[in-house]
Amino acid sequence: MKKKLSKNDIYCIIIFTISITGIIINRAINGFGNILWIADFGSIFGVLYSIFATRHSILMHVFNFISTIFIATTSLLQHIYFNAVFCFAVSAPLILLGIINWKRNDKKDKNKNLKALSKRGKIIFPITLIAVLPVIMVVLWKLNSNLFYLDAINTSLCFIGLMLSSQMYYEQFYVFLVANIVGIVMNSILCTQNLNNIVYVLMNIVYFISTIISIINWKKLYSQQQNSLQEGETEILQSEEIGS
């Protein structure tokens, strides 16, 4: 008996098809001689990341790592050194840490590989964002970065999101959701300067939709995980009572 495709499967197929079509059309219009074709590979792996994020698969980190390397390389070739350094020195290591933690948790107990922020954590991370944002904003301003204020907000949010992602917190997607919105606005403005940026608008829209689905799926999985743990604790208590 053939297994029917789920709504999530259908979404993944549609999003991947639309994204690849958009990337190919954009590159065909703007030419293949431009170094931005390297960024297209980053976008393709970025789409794969967003798809596997909705499915709660470790492949999300693998594809995100590959995407980050392509984006860093593109930034390096365009002399956008801050973004290149950030990708190589911050994003890539945090993504690798996410892979390590995922594998480690799977070895211990696959039913305990999701976390939720404590009350303390919900205070610490916004404070970290407030502390990091002005620093990045000043650096980008000094480097004469285009739209440095939006770029700083987007970079800071991605930094916090990656920190949460590396530790398996499902709240990472709330942070990425805001980053996606900022990315859509920023790249839409940049499109008026360079039409090549249309691919980034498309990618951020894809990420935005995928992030919403990821929030729904990961929260559901976290609830199931907590219910499973509570049932396990109840069974242990009942067995102890019987034994006594």
C-alpha positions, -999 to 999 in steps of 0.1 A, spaced: 0 0 0 15 33 -11 20 59 16 2 92 10 22 124 10 16 145 41 9 182 40 44 189 51 58 167 22 37 186 -3 48 219 11 85 208 8 81 198 -28 63 230 -38 88 253 -20 118 235 -34 104 236 -69 95 273 -67 128 283 -51 150 264 -77 129 278 -105 133 314 -91 171 310 -87 176 296 -122 154 324 -138 172 351 -118 206 337 -128 196 334 -165 184 370 -165 215 384 -147 241 362 -163 263 333 -151 295 354 -153 287 371 -121 303 357 -89 268 358 -73 261 324 -89 281 310 -60 255 326 -37 228 307 -56 243 275 -42 241 290 -8 204 298 -14 197 262 -26 212 247 5 195 273 25 162 262 11 171 226 20 179 237 55 145 253 59 128 222 45 145 198 69 140 222 98 103 217 94 109 180 96 130 182 127 160 165 111 197 168 118 201 174 81 189 210 87 222 217 104 242 199 77 226 220 49 228 252 69 265 246 74 271 241 36 249 272 28 269 293 53 302 283 36 289 293 2 276 326 16 309 333 34 328 326 2 306 350 -18 311 377 8 348 372 7 349 375 -31 329 407 -29 352 421 -2 323 421 24 348 410 50 326 414 81 299 390 68 326 366 57 343 366 91 309 363 109 300 333 88 334 315 92 340 325 129 305 325 144 278 309 123 298 278 111 311 269 146 276 273 161 261 251 134 287 225 140 280 227 177 243 221 169 253 189 150 274 177 179 247 183 205 221 167 183 242 135 179 251 135 216 214 138 226 204 111 202 229 87 218 215 94 253 177 96 245 161 106 212 130 116 232 149 143 251 165 162 222 143 193 224 145 221 250 125 251 260 139 283 275 136 287 313 123 320 328 160 329 333 168 321 297 140 342 284 156 371 302 192 364 293 188 361 256 170 394 251 197 411 272 224 394 250 206 408 219 205 443 234 242 441 242 253 427 208 232 449 186 249 483 192 283 467 188 275 452 154 257 483 143 287 505 151 310 481 133 288 480 102 285 518 103 322 522 104 326 499 75 301 520 55 277 490 52 247 495 31 216 497 53 238 491 83 210 495 108 188 467 92 219 446 86 229 449 122 194 439 135 193 409 111 228 398 120 222 401 157 190 381 155 207 354 135 234 352 161 209 347 189 189 323 168 220 302 160 230 302 197 195 288 206 197 264 176 230 250 188 215 241 221 183 226 206 158 253 219 127 254 199 124 292 206 151 296 180 124 299 153 107 328 170 140 347 167 145 335 131 110 346 122 117 382 131 151 379 113 132 368 82 109 398 83 139 421 86 156 403 58 126 407 35 125 444 41 162 449 38 166 429 6 135 445 -10 152 479 -5 184 466 -19 165 453 -50 161 490 -60 199 492 -62 207 457 -76 181 434 -91 203 404 -81 190 408 -46 155 396 -57 167 360 -50 174 370 -14 139 384 -11 125 351 -24 147 331 0 136 351 30 100 346 21 106 309 18 124 310 52 96 330 67 69 304 57 92 275 67 99 291 101 62 293 108 57 256 100 88 248 121 74 266 151 42 246 148 60 212 143 87 217 169 62 229 196 41 199 189 71 176 192 82 193 224 47 188 239 48 151 229 83 148 244 71 164 277 40 142 278 61 111 272 85 121 300 56 127 324 41 93 315 74 76 321 77 93 355 42 83 364 50 46 355 81 47 377 62 61 407 35 35 403 61 7 401 78 20 432 44 21 451 37 -15 441 72 -25 452 68 -9 486 
